[in-house]
Amino acid sequence: MTGTLGCNGKTVELARQADGEVADIDHLLHLAQAFLDDLSRLQADQAAKIARPDLFVEVSFSLDEAGGREDAVRRVQAALGGSLDELGTTYLDALILRLPSTVRRIGESERAAWSSMEEFVRSEKVRVLGVGNAEAEQLFDVHDSSSIAPEIVLNSCFAVADWDEAVREYCRMEQMAYQARALLNANPWILTDPQCSIRARDRGMTVNQLLIAYAVSELGIAATTAPLTSVEMKSELQACKLSLTLADREALERAAPSGPSP
């Protein structure tokens, strides 16, 4: 299971263990609060406090070969209930169903899970729904067959796979937000490319910031990352506002083909 905690419209990824238990959630929330505290100090109102509405809390889960419709519904309920308890909140901003990578179309388990997720939206326990690991055909299935359509797609986004172009294009057409899951980890060859390093140094930024800025400004996607400190978190959030030159873009685009296929 994966969680995402964001602020001011940007997101940072919270790592979770495969069995669904939060990995060191207290530490991660402490980092997030440290960043938010720093942000508050920069605001004109020194007494400003970060409230729950200022955070964007997103949780993703998979069915892991659920045994039929009833089992799928139980897994959805467990994912939501466990997350609300662990994060100490009464609602999630987004609940993401990670789709199976072994099939191109969704099955009965996924349809049952989605119907259950829709009920959580109606009961105001979840604000918006989304899908993850989605192939284009799977995304079509969910979008066309649901009462409450997905608003978020959380996919791994590889440069050598054209940055998941087919799915990103569908998101643009249907006005869905595309989140690049663990963008930095998914594209390590760009982070180690000598020309990208030179461009980043010349621009006074890190290579991580260069890649994030490219994803946001050129691809129109939100980058989720896994910062280990509040300093890293602030650096990566700042990258979302950076502008790139033609030389920056060319360096990144030249680096992409040298990477291994995902």
VONU-621407 format. One record per residue (C-alpha): y, x, z; chain. Coordinates in Angstrom, 3 decimals, always signed. Layout:
BEGIN
<rec north="Y" east="X" up="Z" mol="A"/>
...
END
This chain:
BEGIN
<rec north="+0.000" east="+0.000" up="+0.000" mol="A"/>
<rec north="+3.499" east="+1.210" up="-0.742" mol="A"/>
<rec north="+6.825" east="+0.280" up="+0.760" mol="A"/>
<rec north="+10.363" east="+0.783" up="-0.414" mol="A"/>
<rec north="+13.441" east="+0.768" up="+1.762" mol="A"/>
<rec north="+16.818" east="+0.772" up="+0.052" mol="A"/>
<rec north="+20.471" east="+0.494" up="+0.851" mol="A"/>
<rec north="+23.558" east="-0.426" up="-1.131" mol="A"/>
<rec north="+21.441" east="-1.337" up="-4.147" mol="A"/>
<rec north="+19.523" east="+1.955" up="-4.314" mol="A"/>
<rec north="+15.964" east="+2.556" up="-3.187" mol="A"/>
<rec north="+13.880" east="+5.237" up="-1.557" mol="A"/>
<rec north="+10.131" east="+5.089" up="-1.309" mol="A"/>
<rec north="+8.225" east="+4.823" up="+1.947" mol="A"/>
<rec north="+4.734" east="+6.305" up="+1.683" mol="A"/>
<rec north="+1.913" east="+4.223" up="+3.070" mol="A"/>
<rec north="-1.716" east="+5.020" up="+3.676" mol="A"/>
<rec north="-4.309" east="+3.566" up="+1.304" mol="A"/>
<rec north="-5.732" east="+1.300" up="+4.006" mol="A"/>
<rec north="-2.406" east="-0.477" up="+4.323" mol="A"/>
<rec north="-1.230" east="+1.084" up="+7.577" mol="A"/>
<rec north="+2.238" east="+2.531" up="+7.484" mol="A"/>
<rec north="+2.181" east="+6.324" up="+7.459" mol="A"/>
<rec north="+4.643" east="+7.558" up="+10.084" mol="A"/>
<rec north="+6.824" east="+4.489" up="+9.622" mol="A"/>
<rec north="+8.950" east="+5.312" up="+12.675" mol="A"/>
<rec north="+9.868" east="+8.682" up="+11.175" mol="A"/>
<rec north="+10.692" east="+7.152" up="+7.793" mol="A"/>
<rec north="+12.810" east="+4.413" up="+9.273" mol="A"/>
<rec north="+14.556" east="+7.026" up="+11.401" mol="A"/>
<rec north="+15.473" east="+8.954" up="+8.230" mol="A"/>
<rec north="+16.763" east="+5.796" up="+6.599" mol="A"/>
<rec north="+18.826" east="+4.889" up="+9.631" mol="A"/>
<rec north="+20.210" east="+8.439" up="+9.837" mol="A"/>
<rec north="+21.430" east="+8.095" up="+6.275" mol="A"/>
<rec north="+22.892" east="+4.675" up="+6.957" mol="A"/>
<rec north="+24.600" east="+5.981" up="+10.092" mol="A"/>
<rec north="+26.203" east="+8.752" up="+8.043" mol="A"/>
<rec north="+27.337" east="+6.175" up="+5.509" mol="A"/>
<rec north="+28.828" east="+4.008" up="+8.239" mol="A"/>
<rec north="+30.872" east="+6.917" up="+9.544" mol="A"/>
<rec north="+32.450" east="+7.284" up="+6.117" mol="A"/>
<rec north="+33.535" east="+3.676" up="+6.057" mol="A"/>
<rec north="+37.037" east="+2.675" up="+7.115" mol="A"/>
<rec north="+35.664" east="+0.502" up="+9.890" mol="A"/>
<rec north="+34.163" east="+3.024" up="+12.275" mol="A"/>
<rec north="+32.552" east="+0.223" up="+14.249" mol="A"/>
<rec north="+30.612" east="-1.050" up="+11.236" mol="A"/>
<rec north="+26.918" east="-1.516" up="+11.869" mol="A"/>
<rec north="+24.145" east="-1.614" up="+9.285" mol="A"/>
<rec north="+22.564" east="-5.047" up="+9.413" mol="A"/>
<rec north="+19.320" east="-6.280" up="+7.884" mol="A"/>
<rec north="+21.113" east="-7.790" up="+4.844" mol="A"/>
<rec north="+22.347" east="-4.278" up="+3.990" mol="A"/>
<rec north="+18.768" east="-3.102" up="+3.488" mol="A"/>
<rec north="+16.423" east="-3.836" up="+0.601" mol="A"/>
<rec north="+12.843" east="-3.826" up="+1.861" mol="A"/>
<rec north="+10.115" east="-3.864" up="-0.766" mol="A"/>
<rec north="+6.351" east="-3.723" up="-0.276" mol="A"/>
<rec north="+3.681" east="-3.321" up="-2.932" mol="A"/>
<rec north="-0.060" east="-3.885" up="-2.633" mol="A"/>
<rec north="-3.168" east="-4.080" up="-4.792" mol="A"/>
<rec north="-6.141" east="-6.406" up="-4.697" mol="A"/>
<rec north="-8.647" east="-3.535" up="-4.915" mol="A"/>
<rec north="-11.338" east="-5.510" up="-6.765" mol="A"/>
<rec north="-10.958" east="-8.633" up="-4.698" mol="A"/>
<rec north="-14.013" east="-10.857" up="-4.609" mol="A"/>
<rec north="-12.642" east="-14.008" up="-6.203" mol="A"/>
<rec north="-9.658" east="-16.292" up="-5.724" mol="A"/>
<rec north="-10.038" east="-16.907" up="-1.981" mol="A"/>
<rec north="-10.366" east="-13.207" up="-1.213" mol="A"/>
<rec north="-7.302" east="-12.480" up="-3.349" mol="A"/>
<rec north="-5.246" east="-15.026" up="-1.398" mol="A"/>
<rec north="-6.409" east="-13.519" up="+1.916" mol="A"/>
<rec north="-5.325" east="-10.073" up="+0.755" mol="A"/>
<rec north="-1.879" east="-11.349" up="-0.167" mol="A"/>
<rec north="-1.482" east="-12.995" up="+3.218" mol="A"/>
<rec north="-2.625" east="-9.829" up="+4.976" mol="A"/>
<rec north="-0.214" east="-7.685" up="+2.978" mol="A"/>
<rec north="+2.743" east="-9.884" up="+3.842" mol="A"/>
<rec north="+1.845" east="-10.540" up="+7.472" mol="A"/>
<rec north="+1.129" east="-6.889" up="+8.198" mol="A"/>
<rec north="+4.330" east="-5.737" up="+6.557" mol="A"/>
<rec north="+6.539" east="-8.210" up="+8.423" mol="A"/>
<rec north="+5.020" east="-7.137" up="+11.741" mol="A"/>
<rec north="+5.163" east="-3.403" up="+11.039" mol="A"/>
<rec north="+8.708" east="-3.413" up="+9.702" mol="A"/>
<rec north="+10.021" east="-5.818" up="+12.317" mol="A"/>
<rec north="+11.599" east="-8.226" up="+9.856" mol="A"/>
<rec north="+11.241" east="-11.934" up="+9.138" mol="A"/>
<rec north="+11.327" east="-11.557" up="+5.360" mol="A"/>
<rec north="+10.826" east="-9.057" up="+2.547" mol="A"/>
<rec north="+13.338" east="-8.600" up="-0.213" mol="A"/>
<rec north="+10.547" east="-7.949" up="-2.712" mol="A"/>
<rec north="+6.761" east="-8.203" up="-2.783" mol="A"/>
<rec north="+5.039" east="-6.323" up="-5.606" mol="A"/>
<rec north="+1.498" east="-6.940" up="-6.871" mol="A"/>
<rec north="+0.053" east="-3.746" up="-8.349" mol="A"/>
<rec north="-2.122" east="-4.741" up="-11.291" mol="A"/>
<rec north="-5.514" east="-3.180" up="-12.146" mol="A"/>
<rec north="-5.440" east="-0.287" up="-14.596" mol="A"/>
<rec north="-8.938" east="-0.986" up="-15.897" mol="A"/>
<rec north="-8.114" east="-4.162" up="-17.838" mol="A"/>
<rec north="-5.299" east="-5.131" up="-20.224" mol="A"/>
<rec north="-5.053" east="-8.801" up="-19.220" mol="A"/>
<rec north="-4.830" east="-10.338" up="-15.759" mol="A"/>
<rec north="-7.775" east="-12.249" up="-14.302" mol="A"/>
<rec north="-8.341" east="-15.141" up="-11.932" mol="A"/>
<rec north="-7.863" east="-12.981" up="-8.838" mol="A"/>
<rec north="-4.434" east="-11.865" up="-9.995" mol="A"/>
<rec north="-3.436" east="-15.425" up="-10.907" mol="A"/>
<rec north="-4.515" east="-16.697" up="-7.486" mol="A"/>
<rec north="-2.656" east="-13.873" up="-5.762" mol="A"/>
<rec north="+0.493" east="-14.620" up="-7.712" mol="A"/>
<rec north="+0.358" east="-18.315" up="-6.836" mol="A"/>
<rec north="+0.102" east="-17.357" up="-3.174" mol="A"/>
<rec north="+3.053" east="-15.001" up="-3.542" mol="A"/>
<rec north="+5.092" east="-17.821" up="-5.069" mol="A"/>
<rec north="+4.507" east="-19.876" up="-1.922" mol="A"/>
<rec north="+6.021" east="-17.073" up="+0.140" mol="A"/>
<rec north="+9.165" east="-17.263" up="-1.973" mol="A"/>
<rec north="+9.344" east="-21.013" up="-1.477" mol="A"/>
<rec north="+8.974" east="-20.560" up="+2.289" mol="A"/>
<rec north="+11.706" east="-17.873" up="+2.242" mol="A"/>
<rec north="+9.450" east="-15.108" up="+3.560" mol="A"/>
<rec north="+9.976" east="-13.184" up="+0.315" mol="A"/>
<rec north="+13.111" east="-13.090" up="-1.819" mol="A"/>
<rec north="+11.764" east="-11.897" up="-5.179" mol="A"/>
<rec north="+8.399" east="-11.004" up="-6.713" mol="A"/>
<rec north="+7.319" east="-8.179" up="-8.949" mol="A"/>
<rec north="+4.383" east="-6.402" up="-10.526" mol="A"/>
<rec north="+3.369" east="-2.758" up="-10.541" mol="A"/>
<rec north="+1.169" east="-0.531" up="-12.725" mol="A"/>
<rec north="+1.784" east="-3.099" up="-15.445" mol="A"/>
<rec north="+0.757" east="-2.706" up="-19.055" mol="A"/>
<rec north="+2.852" east="-4.699" up="-21.515" mol="A"/>
<rec north="+0.100" east="-7.281" up="-22.081" mol="A"/>
<rec north="-0.377" east="-7.807" up="-18.348" mol="A"/>
<rec north="+3.332" east="-8.272" up="-17.893" mol="A"/>
<rec north="+3.397" east="-10.885" up="-20.652" mol="A"/>
<rec north="+0.538" east="-12.751" up="-18.928" mol="A"/>
<rec north="+2.251" east="-12.879" up="-15.537" mol="A"/>
<rec north="+5.669" east="-13.739" up="-16.908" mol="A"/>
<rec north="+4.460" east="-16.517" up="-19.200" mol="A"/>
<rec north="+1.997" east="-18.160" up="-16.804" mol="A"/>
<rec north="+3.943" east="-18.124" up="-13.527" mol="A"/>
<rec north="+6.171" east="-20.732" up="-11.918" mol="A"/>
<rec north="+8.273" east="-17.977" up="-10.369" mol="A"/>
<rec north="+8.566" east="-15.121" up="-12.827" mol="A"/>
<rec north="+8.577" east="-11.479" up="-11.744" mol="A"/>
<rec north="+11.996" east="-9.916" up="-11.340" mol="A"/>
<rec north="+10.853" east="-6.327" up="-10.739" mol="A"/>
<rec north="+8.409" east="-3.993" up="-12.479" mol="A"/>
<rec north="+7.328" east="-0.937" up="-10.468" mol="A"/>
<rec north="+5.600" east="+1.519" up="-12.837" mol="A"/>
<rec north="+4.950" east="+5.214" up="-13.073" mol="A"/>
<rec north="+7.327" east="+6.458" up="-15.756" mol="A"/>
<rec north="+6.196" east="+9.542" up="-17.671" mol="A"/>
<rec north="+8.412" east="+11.368" up="-20.142" mol="A"/>
<rec north="+5.386" east="+12.265" up="-22.283" mol="A"/>
<rec north="+4.540" east="+8.564" up="-22.569" mol="A"/>
<rec north="+7.984" east="+7.691" up="-23.976" mol="A"/>
<rec north="+9.166" east="+6.684" up="-20.525" mol="A"/>
<rec north="+7.018" east="+3.520" up="-20.617" mol="A"/>
<rec north="+9.145" east="+2.226" up="-23.484" mol="A"/>
<rec north="+7.237" east="-0.995" up="-24.274" mol="A"/>
<rec north="+7.439" east="-2.238" up="-20.695" mol="A"/>
<rec north="+11.067" east="-1.150" up="-20.282" mol="A"/>
<rec north="+12.013" east="-3.000" up="-23.463" mol="A"/>
<rec north="+10.354" east="-6.187" up="-22.222" mol="A"/>
<rec north="+12.205" east="-5.811" up="-18.919" mol="A"/>
<rec north="+15.482" east="-5.559" up="-20.805" mol="A"/>
<rec north="+14.731" east="-8.684" up="-22.823" mol="A"/>
<rec north="+13.753" east="-10.713" up="-19.772" mol="A"/>
<rec north="+16.390" east="-9.199" up="-17.462" mol="A"/>
<rec north="+13.870" east="-7.722" up="-15.056" mol="A"/>
<rec north="+14.604" east="-4.616" up="-13.016" mol="A"/>
<rec north="+12.470" east="-1.605" up="-13.934" mol="A"/>
<rec north="+11.709" east="+0.776" up="-11.059" mol="A"/>
<rec north="+10.241" east="+4.184" up="-11.856" mol="A"/>
<rec north="+7.706" east="+4.816" up="-9.110" mol="A"/>
<rec north="+7.823" east="+8.359" up="-7.694" mol="A"/>
<rec north="+9.846" east="+9.506" up="-10.690" mol="A"/>
<rec north="+10.069" east="+13.130" up="-9.591" mol="A"/>
<rec north="+6.353" east="+13.530" up="-8.882" mol="A"/>
<rec north="+5.499" east="+11.877" up="-12.204" mol="A"/>
<rec north="+7.460" east="+14.461" up="-14.217" mol="A"/>
<rec north="+6.915" east="+17.869" up="-12.584" mol="A"/>
<rec north="+7.182" east="+19.805" up="-15.853" mol="A"/>
<rec north="+10.818" east="+18.748" up="-16.196" mol="A"/>
<rec north="+11.574" east="+19.919" up="-12.666" mol="A"/>
<rec north="+10.167" east="+23.380" up="-13.452" mol="A"/>
<rec north="+11.577" east="+23.741" up="-16.968" mol="A"/>
<rec north="+13.859" east="+26.827" up="-17.207" mol="A"/>
<rec north="+16.441" east="+25.136" up="-19.440" mol="A"/>
<rec north="+16.688" east="+22.123" up="-17.146" mol="A"/>
<rec north="+17.149" east="+24.483" up="-14.216" mol="A"/>
<rec north="+19.961" east="+26.264" up="-16.068" mol="A"/>
<rec north="+21.669" east="+22.996" up="-16.959" mol="A"/>
<rec north="+21.445" east="+21.772" up="-13.372" mol="A"/>
<rec north="+22.823" east="+25.047" up="-12.014" mol="A"/>
<rec north="+25.703" east="+25.059" up="-14.493" mol="A"/>
<rec north="+26.574" east="+21.481" up="-13.551" mol="A"/>
<rec north="+26.422" east="+22.182" up="-9.823" mol="A"/>
<rec north="+23.512" east="+19.833" up="-9.210" mol="A"/>
<rec north="+19.785" east="+20.083" up="-8.512" mol="A"/>
<rec north="+17.107" east="+19.531" up="-11.140" mol="A"/>
<rec north="+16.016" east="+16.488" up="-9.155" mol="A"/>
<rec north="+19.506" east="+15.060" up="-9.512" mol="A"/>
<rec north="+19.526" east="+15.849" up="-13.234" mol="A"/>
<rec north="+16.319" east="+13.877" up="-13.801" mol="A"/>
<rec north="+17.413" east="+10.942" up="-11.637" mol="A"/>
<rec north="+20.789" east="+10.784" up="-13.396" mol="A"/>
<rec north="+19.010" east="+10.731" up="-16.772" mol="A"/>
<rec north="+16.697" east="+7.920" up="-15.676" mol="A"/>
<rec north="+19.564" east="+5.793" up="-14.385" mol="A"/>
<rec north="+22.223" east="+6.424" up="-17.040" mol="A"/>
<rec north="+20.093" east="+6.886" up="-20.172" mol="A"/>
<rec north="+17.013" east="+4.770" up="-19.501" mol="A"/>
<rec north="+18.609" east="+2.073" up="-17.361" mol="A"/>
<rec north="+15.984" east="+2.238" up="-14.642" mol="A"/>
<rec north="+15.988" east="+2.588" up="-10.863" mol="A"/>
<rec north="+14.310" east="+5.745" up="-9.621" mol="A"/>
<rec north="+12.229" east="+5.531" up="-6.440" mol="A"/>
<rec north="+11.628" east="+8.845" up="-4.715" mol="A"/>
<rec north="+10.197" east="+10.164" up="-1.452" mol="A"/>
<rec north="+12.877" east="+12.230" up="+0.303" mol="A"/>
<rec north="+11.764" east="+14.073" up="+3.408" mol="A"/>
<rec north="+15.176" east="+14.349" up="+5.055" mol="A"/>
<rec north="+18.396" east="+12.363" up="+5.157" mol="A"/>
<rec north="+20.066" east="+15.228" up="+3.251" mol="A"/>
<rec north="+17.595" east="+14.819" up="+0.383" mol="A"/>
<rec north="+18.073" east="+11.068" up="+0.519" mol="A"/>
<rec north="+21.833" east="+11.367" up="+0.155" mol="A"/>
<rec north="+21.481" east="+13.906" up="-2.650" mol="A"/>
<rec north="+19.187" east="+11.623" up="-4.634" mol="A"/>
<rec north="+21.385" east="+8.591" up="-4.109" mol="A"/>
<rec north="+24.413" east="+10.562" up="-5.270" mol="A"/>
<rec north="+22.529" east="+11.416" up="-8.467" mol="A"/>
<rec north="+22.606" east="+7.745" up="-9.452" mol="A"/>
<rec north="+26.365" east="+8.049" up="-10.021" mol="A"/>
<rec north="+26.365" east="+11.330" up="-11.965" mol="A"/>
<rec north="+27.185" east="+11.410" up="-15.663" mol="A"/>
<rec north="+25.370" east="+13.676" up="-18.123" mol="A"/>
<rec north="+26.596" east="+15.698" up="-21.066" mol="A"/>
<rec north="+24.909" east="+15.900" up="-24.448" mol="A"/>
<rec north="+23.551" east="+19.334" up="-23.486" mol="A"/>
<rec north="+22.037" east="+17.868" up="-20.304" mol="A"/>
<rec north="+20.271" east="+15.135" up="-22.257" mol="A"/>
<rec north="+18.991" east="+17.534" up="-24.895" mol="A"/>
<rec north="+17.551" east="+19.888" up="-22.275" mol="A"/>
<rec north="+15.641" east="+17.031" up="-20.634" mol="A"/>
<rec north="+14.364" east="+15.682" up="-23.932" mol="A"/>
<rec north="+13.170" east="+19.125" up="-25.067" mol="A"/>
<rec north="+11.310" east="+19.606" up="-21.784" mol="A"/>
<rec north="+9.395" east="+16.319" up="-21.983" mol="A"/>
<rec north="+6.844" east="+17.174" up="-24.746" mol="A"/>
<rec north="+5.644" east="+20.267" up="-22.884" mol="A"/>
<rec north="+4.145" east="+18.189" up="-20.081" mol="A"/>
<rec north="+0.505" east="+17.043" up="-19.802" mol="A"/>
<rec north="-0.423" east="+13.505" up="-20.759" mol="A"/>
<rec north="-0.502" east="+11.156" up="-17.762" mol="A"/>
END
